[in-house]
Amino acid sequence: MGRDFSYIARNCERAVVTAYRDLRAHGTPDMPAFQACTTLYRIHHPEASISEARRLVAEWVDHHVTRESQDPTPGCDCG
């Protein structure tokens, strides 16, 4: 919580990363936080398969949370 993710260009990516960090900060275990964020991604992209949503959420969490990188990430085509 309290981190500024404004450098993340995609709204869905920013929402996922922010939600994951907030859920974890409030004591939610990793897997339920990941599942909630997968659901959140699919709200932004209902056309996405569950597999695609899981892959992107895992990549974004790894990139932004685990590695704490601010570099751009691969992902969906939305802006």
Secondary structure, 3 states (H helix, E strand, C coil): CCCCCCCCCCHHHHHHHHHHHHHHHCCCCHHHHHHHHHHHHHHHCCCCCHHHHHHHHHHHHHHHHHCCCCCCCCCCCCC
